[in-house]
């Protein structure tokens, strides 16, 4: 049986390049809509930053994390911009860039 962090990482790995997901969305897809803060904790200790794209997770307003663990908020913005995600007034347009949870083959073991 997988633990909550493993379930969260499995979901985050599915977010395609050029898309973002919210903490709440990841929590729901990982199996518990109350895990939004747990998602934040899991991403903060991401064991595989090059494999688990935690930079693609933003808050419910489309704002990057001020506590982005791997270089700060400016690094998260730069990583997303390098993938084609654009910011307006410090936010991602979720109507344009929000992942629908279906673009990649999404399967939890």
Order of alpha helices (4+ residues) and beta strands (2+ residues): alpha-beta-alpha-alpha-beta-alpha-beta-beta-alpha
